[in-house]
Amino acid sequence: MNKIKVFLLIITFAIPFTVKAVDMPFDIDYAIFLNDDGTPTLEIYYMTHRSLITYQLEEGKQAQYSGGYEIITTLYSRGEPVYQKRDIQQDEIGDPTLVSPKQKIPRVLPLQIRPGEYEIKVKVTDIHSGHTGEQILPVTVRSFPSGSLALSDIEIASYILNAEEVSPFTKLGRYDIIPHAQRMYNKENPSLTIYAEIYNLTKTDKRRDQNKYSQVSRILDMNMKEVLKKNELIIDTPGSFSIVMEKMDVGSLKPGIYQYELAITDLNTGENVSSGKKFYVMGEQRFIPDGKDPADDIHTMNEAQADSLFKILQPLMTKEEIRMFRRSNEEGKRNVLIRFWEARDPDFSTPVNEFRVELQKRIDYANKHFSTQFRQGAQSDRGMVLLKYGFPSDRDIFPSQMDNKPYEIWVYTHIEGGVEFVFVDEIGTGVYDLVHSTKRGERYNPNWHERYDYR
């Protein structure tokens, strides 16, 4: 483990997984800050799952097990690698059965970097089992103005501590900011904790009562509607530099995608800046009671019920699973469905299939919001995209205007460097068809707007 200091996070809810073949799930995030020399620093945050480490008994050590991950981080600019770092995250324990599936291990990698467009590619490999996971995250590193008010990116933290000794998480020599790369909350984990830095505040000796700035924090939903807001704070300006560390209780929000927004105004000059960060609120988990087989509900399905579930899951199934289901009798169909869930369980050490919990949440959401008299929401085009790729990073809704039909554009910033899906209500019945996507393997029609005369 890290010899400077080890931080272990306890996350109290299941992990939503994008529906894709990733053996080793993990989370990444980033934030950009300003150095004293005027150059930006890109901080890359990682969160790996301790319960997925394969531990082996160390030779010559009684009851001592070790395991860990190899983490390879590559930074690309215009498709070319410009930086790569290989780390080994080592972990030792006396009894691997005591590791909780809720334990996560955070890491941070700071890089001084020029402004520009980049991609971060992270590959995580279990050093014993060889299981791997890989993610690609697009990053825009912006420049900071030298003479006017500026605000860093928002870092979402698991918690903030007074630093007892210097660690990779220590900022300003005083605080340990432990990143929360997962950025997910629920009623059991409700405290959104943030850290940000303010640059180029002004301070004058002419009127001391003017040396103040205001701070406003609020939460916006996916439609940019304000759902929570903190009272405005008027703060004495300490100098040209200041920091923001605060918490907001978001556990009571409905499940969905939200944005934390921080606005700063220098009351000497009237200059104002803002910065935002997306986070996610999860619904309640439906844990399986002790002693109950996770497949019990499928065992009791009749053939019609199995066929109905198959229609929903079919876009996520392999060709072999689809072929086997269609050729099977009633009992065989149930067995195919049971194997479908089991094959995608990311952590067999837990009593709940996290993949199934997350997918059921998406199904419930699709049925509630996308259903029409013609089609169940989970079987609609929007529902199928939601099931396959999860909730979008951004969702733009365009109602009908003049001769234009209503349409929606969903953006996923974490897939293939950023992709979008376009859905159009072609006949005005509330059924939105997928007409174009930049995701490889999906329906592609870059001239979709010409068909519907959109300008």
N, C-alpha and C positions, 0 to 999 in steps of 0.2 A: 504494500500500500504506500501511498505518498508519505515519505519520511518527515515532511515538514508538518503536516497536520492532516488528519483524516476526518471527513465529514460524511455522515451517513444520514440519508433522508428517509423518512417514513411517509409514504403516500397512501392515503386511505381510500382510494377508489381504483376501479379497474382502468386499464389503458385502452383507449380506442385505437384500433389498428386499421390502417389503410388496407383494403383487401388486395393483397399482392403477396407474392412468394418471398417473404423475408424470414429467414430462420432466426435471426437474432435482433429483436426489436430494441430500439433505443431512441432517445430524443436529442435534438440539437436546436440551438437558437443562437442569436448573436445580438450585440449592441455596439454602437460606435461612440467613442469618447474623444475628447481633444487633449493632446499632450501640451506640456508647457512650451514646447518649441513650435507650436502651431500646426503640427501634423496630426492626422487622425490615428487612433488605435482601434482596430477591430478586435473585439473580444468574442471568441467562439465558445459557446457553452454546450456541455454534453451531460446527459443523464443516462447511465447504464443501469441494468437491472441485476442486482446482486443475486437474486434467486435463480437466474439463468446461467450463472457460472458453473462450469464443470470442475469440481474439486477432486484432487487426487492426494492420497496419503503420501507424505514426504518420506523418503528413505532416511533411516537413521533418526527420525523424530517420532516419538510416541504420541499418537493421537493428535498429529498436526497435519492439517490438510491445506493445500494451496491451489490456487487457480487464478484466473484473471482474463483480461482481454488485451489483444493488440489493437490499437487504434491508429489508423493511418488517415491523416488529414491532408488533402491536396487542394490548393487554391489555384483556380484557373482564371486567366484573363484572355478573352477572345479565343477561347478554346484551347489555349496553350497553358500547361502547368507552369506556375511561377514560384510555387513554394510547396514543400511537402515536409511533414513531420510525422515520425513514427514514435508512439509511446506504448509502454507496457503498463497496464493497470493491474497491479498484483494485489491479491487478497489472500489472507491466511486466517484460518479458523480452526478451533478445536473440534467442533461438531457441526458439519454442514446441515444437519437436519434442523438446527436452530435458526437457520437463515429464514427470515420472513419474506414472502413474496412482495411485501409492501416496501422493502428496503431498496433505495436507489443510491447510486454513487455519482456525485456531481464532479465535474472537472471544468477547467477554464483554460483557454489558450489565447493569450494576447499577442496581436501582431501589429507592428507599425506598418502602415500601408498608404500608398498614394490613393487619392480619390479616383474612382472609376467603377466600372461594372465588372463583377466577379461572380464566380460560382465556387461554392464550398462543397467538396465531395469528401464524405467521411465513410470509412469502411471499418467495421468492428468485427473482430474475429476472436472466438473463444480459443485460448491458447492450447487447450487440451482436446476439445471435441471438434474443433475446426468449423463449427457453425458460424456463419457470417451474416451480417446485415449491412446495408449500404443506403445512404441517403445523399441527395444533392440539393443544395439550398442556394438560390440566387441571392446576391448581395449587391446593393448599391452603396458604395462608400462615398459620402458627400464631403465637400470641403466646408470648413467653418469660416465665417467672415471674421476678419481680424479686428475690425473696429466697431462692430455693432453687436447687439444682444444676440446670444445664441444658446441653444439647448441641446444637450446630448440626446442620444436615443434613450428609450426607456428600458431599463433592465428589470425584468420580473424576477423577484427573488423568492426562495423558499423561506428564508428568514435572514435577519440582520443581527449580528452579534458585535459586541465590543471585542476587538482583537486582543488576545492574550499574547500572541506571538505572530510574526509575519508568516503568511501563507500565500499561495497563489490567488486566494480570494480577497486578500486585504487591500483596501483602498484608503488612500490618504494616511496610511500608517495607523489607522484607528479603528476601522470597521471591517468585519468579514461579511461580504455580500455573497451569500450562497445562492447560486442561480437555480431557477426553477424552469428548466428547459421545456418541461412538459406543458406548462401554462394552463393547467386544468384545475377546476375547483368544483366543489359540491357542498352540501350542507355539513359534511363531516370535516371538510377542509375549506373553510369559507374566506380566509384572509388573503386578499390580493395585496402583496407586499412589493413596493417598487422603490427603485433607486434611480436618480438622474442627477446630472450636473448642469449648472447654469454658468455661462461664460459672459464676460464683458459687461457686467453691471456697472453703473456709474455711481460715483459718490462725490459729493461736493461739500466744501467747508462753509459755503455761504449760508445755507439754511439746513440745519441738521434734521428738521422735521421732514425734509424732502427725500432724505436718503432711505427710501423704502421701495419694496417691490411687492406686487400682488401675486398670489398663487391660487389657481382654481383647478380643481380636479373633478372629472366627471366620467361617467360610463355611458357609452352609446351602444345601441343594439345594431344588428346587421343592416338595418335601414337608416342608420345614423341618427336615430331618435334617442334623445337623452332619457335614461332610465334611473340614473343615480347621479347625485351631485353633492360635493362637499361645500361647506360655506367658504367664501373667499377669505384667504388669509392675507393680512398685511404684515410684512416681515421687514425688520430693520436690515438694511444692506450691510453685510460684513466687510465688503470689499468688492473687487471685480469678479470674484468667484464665490459660488454658494452651491449647496447640494439640497436635494429633496429626498427624504426618506419618509414614507408614509404607508398606511394600510387602509384598505377599504373592504368592508364585508360584502361579498358578492354571492354568498351561499344561498340567499333567498331568491336570486334571479332565476327565471325560467331557463331550462336547458337551451343552449345555443351558442352562437359566436358573438362576442362583444369586443369593444375597443375601449381601453383606458386612454383618456386624453388629459394631458397636463398643459396648462397655459400659464405663461409667465409674462408680466408687464412691468417694465422699469418705470416707476412713477416719476422719476426725474425727467426722462426723455419721452415717455409715452410709447416707446418701442415695445412690441409684444411678439412672442414666439410661442410655438406649441409643438408638441410631439405626442405620438400615439403608439399604442401597442395592442395587438389582438390577444385575446385569451378566450378560454372555453369554459362553459359551465355545463356539468354533466347532470343527468337525471339520477334518480335513485336506482341503485343496483338491485336486481332481483336474485339474491343469493339462494342457492339450492339448500334446503334443510339437510342437516347431517343424516347420513344413511340413505339418502335418496339417490338413485341412479340418475345421472343427467339425461339419460336417454328414455326415461320412463314416459315422458309425454309423447314421444314418438312411437313407443311400443303400443300405446293405446289409440293411435290414429287409425281410422279406416282408410280405404284406398282413395276416396274422394278428398279427404283431408291431406293425405300425402301428395296427391296430384296438385292440390292448391298451393302447398308449400313449395313444391318443385317449380311451379311457374314463377314464384318469387326468386328462388335461389338459382335458377338456371343460368342467368348471366354471370354468376360467380363460379360455376362448376367447370370442371375440365371436360374435354370432349369424351373421355372415357367414362366419367361419372354420368354424363347425360345419356350416353349409349346404354350403360348398364341399367339406369333407371327405366328407360323406355322399354327395355326387353324383359323387365322383371315383373313378377306377380306382386300381389299386395304385400306379402311379407318381405320379398326382396327389395321393394321400393323403400320400406321402412329401414332396412339395413343399409341401403345406399345413403339415406339421409343421416343416419346415425354416424356412419363413417365420414360423411362430409363434415360434420361438426368436430368429430374427434381429430381428423387430420389437420384441422386448423386451430386447435387449442394451443395457444402460445406457451402455456405453463401448466404442465400436468401435476405440479405439486400443490396447486390450489384447488379448492372444491368447486370453483366456478370456471366456466369456459369464458375468458374475457372477450374472445372474438365473438362468441355468440351473444353475450350481453350487449356489446357495442352494435352488432348488426341488428339485434332486435330493437334497439333504440332508433336506429335509422329507419327500420320498417315502420315502427309506430309513428315516427314523425312524418314519413311519406304518406301513410294512410290518412293521417289527420289533416295534412295540409294540401295534398295533391290529388285526392280522390275526387272523382266526378261520377255522375250517374252512368257513365259509359265504362269506367275503368277504375280498379283499385289503385290507390296512389303508389304503392310499392311496385306495381307493374307498369306504371307510366314511364315515359322516357326520363323525366326528372327523378322519379323514384329509383330507376335502375342506375343512373349516374350517382345518386346519393349512396346507394348500397355499395357500389363498386369503389368509389373514391372518397367517401366521407363528405362532411360538410365543407362547402367551398370557403376559400379565404375571403372572397368578396362575392356579393350577389347583387347585381344591378337589375332593377325591375323597371320596365318601360310600359306604361299603360297605353291603350290605343289612343291615337291622336289623328284627326283628319282621316286620311285613307290608310294610315299605318295600322297594322295589326299589333296587338300586345305581344311583347317578347321579353325574355330574360337573358342575361349573360352571367354565367358563373365562372369565376376565376379560381384556379388552384395554383398558388405560387410555389408549392413544394413539389410539384410533379413535373419532371422533364424540363426544369428551369422555368416553369410557368406555362400553364395551358388554360384554354377557355372553352366553354360549352355554350352554344346559343340555342335557345328553345323559343319556338313561335307558336302562338295560339292561332292556327291557320283558319279555323272556321268559327271562332268566337264562342266555343262551348266550354272553355276552361281546360281543354286538353292541349298541353304544350308539347309539341313534337321537337325532337332534337334535329336541327337542320344543319349544324356545322360544329366541328370541334377541331382544335389544333393538337389534341392528344393522339399520339400514334395508335392506329388500329380502330379509331372511332370514325364516325361519319365526317367527311371532309368536303366542304363546299365554301371556299373563301368568298365566292360571289353570291352568297345567300341573300344579301340585302337587295340585290338587283331584282330577284324574283318577287320580293314583297314591296319593291319601290321605296325602300328606306333611303333617306339621305341624311 
